[in-house]
Amino acid sequence: MSGAFEMLRIANTALGAHQTWLDALGGNIANSNTITSTDEDAFQATYVVFEARADGGVDVSGFAGSDPEGRLVLAPDHPLADEDGYVRAPEMDMSSQMSQLIMAQRGFQAAVQVTKTAQDSYGAALQIGAK
C-alpha cells in the first residue's frame, strides 16, 4: 500500500512545482510586450528555481528574475519614449518561454497521470481487501 501513497505524495509535489512554473510563464508571456520609459526598470521575467528532495519529490526553492535593464527599443512615436525616441522592453526570449510552457504543461500532465495511476492502484487494493 505504501507504494501508491508514495506515488501520490511525489506526484503532488510535482503538480505544485509545475503549477508554479506555469503561473510564472503565464505572467512572463502576458507581460512580454510591457514597455516602460528608459528611466524605469523593464518588466522582469520570473524564472522558477527547483530543487530535488531527498524523498524523490521536488520543491520550488526560489525565483530568479531577468535583467531589469531590459533592452532599448527605438519607438519615437510611443508616449513613453525618451528624447532620443527609445523605450525599455523586457529582456526575454519568447521562443524560450513557449518551449518552457510546453515542458511545464507536459510535466503537469505527467504528474496528473501518475496521480490517476496511484489512485487506481489504491482502489484496486481496497477491492481486493474487501473480498
Buried (B, 14 or more C-beta within 10 A) or exposed (E): EEEBEBBBBBBBBBBBBBBBBBEBBBEBBEBBEEBBEBEEEBBBBBBBEBEEEEEEBBBBEEEEEBEBEBEBBEBEEBEBBBEEEBBBBBBBEEEEBEEBBEEBBEBBEBBBEBBEBBBEBBEEEEEEEEE
